[in-house]
Amino acid sequence: MTSTTITPFLWFDNTVPQAVEFYTSVFPDAKVEMKSDFIAIFEIQGQRFYALNGGPQFKFTEAVSFFISVDTQEEVDYYWDKLIAGGGEPSMCGWLKDKFGLSWQVIPRKLMEHQASPDRAAAERSQQAMLKMRKIVIADLDKAYAGK
């Protein structure tokens, strides 16, 4: 049997070199396997991506996003600030679009822990707090979870 892989294939409107440069500057462990003016193969945190300059026919939508799971507020702030830099747009509940229109979620593991809690009232308070946020603030989630 052959080894099958599934790799995100991103369609850009003639910005592949700029996009690859941007993503590899945001994620310190990123690697570029191959890059030309037309196509690129790069890796972020062990995940391989293909990128193609396909033209303006197709745009990214929120139907697909990349989820960044982080531990600290410093990490939330770092990825949030880096990914909206240069023309990105913040959205709600930890979501944002970068300057190429690609959607990302910057989500602290603490939120997932709150959501999985057997204390459903505390989990709901944390959820309600998150629904009012753009960038997630862990301290505010913790306060809501604790009922403060």
Beta strands, then each sheet from edge to edge (+ up, - down):
strand 1: 9-12
strand 2: 31-35
strand 3: 39-44
strand 4: 47-53
strand 5: 65-70
strand 6: 89-90
strand 7: 95-97
strand 8: 103-108
sheet 1: 1+ 4+ 3- 2+
sheet 2: 5+ 8+ 7- 6+
end
